[in-house]
Amino acid sequence: MRRSKLESYEDILGALVNNPLTIDHIAYEINVDCTILRNHLDFLIKNGLVEERGLDNKMLYAITEKGTVVLRALNFQKYLKKITNKIRVIDEAIQVIRKLEKNKRQKKSEN
């Protein structure tokens, strides 16, 4: 299944959260082509979420403080979505239980 751009950006930020990486390491970690990754990195750099760092003739990419904040917000949004779904399931279960209890009371009153 193809990832959306937002999902790709989130994966890149997640890969960089612990330490700076080369483009090859990022591509391997998130399983994406280097050409596509370069375009995504350019976007993240333009928006101040990732920065380039030169080290020993290697270009490393690192998440910025702003990138960390955005990643946390995206992770929190996923967390809230999971909680919302669980609450919906619990609410549906409670409604079923109430209906079953009501049916049980009606059958007792009929007898």
ZAKERO-519400 format. One record per residue: z, y, x of N, C-alpha, C in turn; residue in one letter. Coordinates in steps of 0.05 Angstrom, whole numbers, plus 5000, padded with zeros to 4 digits. Layout:
<sites>
ZYXZYXZYXa
...
</sites>
This chain:
<sites>
500049765017500050005000500050255018m
498450445011498150685026500550875021r
501451005042503751195040502651465033r
504251615019503551895014504152055040s
503152305041503652475064506652525067k
507952575044510852625045512352385057l
511552135048512851895059512251875089e
509851945098509251935126510852135142s
511152375131512752585144515652485146y
516652365125519352265125519752045145e
517751865148517951655167517951765196d
516251965201516152095227518852215234i
519952375216522552495220524752285225l
524552075209526551855213526351725240g
523851695250523451565276524651745298a
524552005294525352195315528352275313l
529752185293532452275288534352205311v
533951985324535751895346535052005373n
532452015379531552115405528652185405n
527852365423524952435425523252195433p
520852185423519051965429516252075435l
514651905449511851965453510351895428t
507851995427506251945403505751645399i
505451505422504951215420507451065408d
509751145417512251025406512551075377h
512051325369512251395340510251225324i
507751225334505651075319506450775316a
507550665337508450385336510750345316y
512650525318515050495301514450525272e
512650705264512050745236509450615227i
508150485246505750335240503550505228n
502650705244500550885235498650935259v
496150995253494151055273494851325287d
494351335313495051565329493651825319c
491151795310489652025301490852145276t
491651975257492952075233495652185240i
497052045258499652145266499552415279l
497552465295497152725308496952945287r
495352895266495053095245497753145231n
499252935226501852965213503853115231h
503753055257505453195276504753485277l
502253555277501353835277502553985253d
502453855230503653985206506654025209f
508053825219510953835222511654045244l
510054065264510554265285510154545274i
507954585260507354855248509654945229k
510954755216513054825197515854815209n
515954775236518454785250520354545246g
519254325238520854085233520953905258l
518853925275518653775299517853965321v
518653905346517854065369516853885391e
514953995407513953845430515653915455e
516053705471517553735496516053595518r
515353735539514053615562516153495581g
515753255590517653125608516052925626l
516052985652514752805672511952735663d
510252925658507452885650507152735624n
509252725608509152605582509852815561k
508552795538509252965516511052815497m
513452915493515252795475515552965450l
516152835428516452985403519352935394y
520553155385523453145377523753285350a
525653185335526253315309527853565314i
527353765299528954015302531254015283t
532954215285535254235266534154255237e
532154415234530854445207529754185198k
528554025215527453765208529653575199g
531953595213534253425206535253495178t
535353745172536253835145534353735124v
531753755129529753665110529953355106v
530353215128530552925126533052845110l
535252985114537652925099537252985069r
535853195063535253265035533553045022a
531552955037529852745026531352485022l
533152415041534752175038536752205015n
537852435011539652484989538252464963f
535752554962534152534937533652244930q
533052084950532651794945535251664935k
537551744947540151644939540651714910y
540151964902540652044874538851894855l
536351844863534551684846535551404841k
536651284863537751014860540151014841k
541951214844544351244828543451284799i
541551454794540551514767539551254754t
538051094769537050844758539350654751n
541250634768543550464763545150554739k
545450814736546850924713545350854687i
542750874688541050814665541350524657r
541450344676541750054671544550004659v
546550134670549250094659549450204631i
548250434626548250544599546850354579d
544650244587543250054569544949804564e
546349714585548049474581550349534562a
551549774564553649854546552649864517i
550249964513549149974486548749694475q
547849514491547449234482550149114475v
552149154492554849044487555949154461i
555549414456556549534430555149404406r
552549354409551049234387552048944382k
552548804404553548524401556348524388l
558048714397560748724385560548794355e
558748974348558449054320557448814304k
555548664314554548434300556748224297n
558348194317560648004317562648084295k
563248334293565148434273564048394245r
561348444242560148414216560248114207q
559747934225559847654218562647564211k
564647674224567447614218568147714190k
567247954183567848064157566447924135s
564047804141562647644121564047374115e
565447274134566847014131569447054118n
</sites>
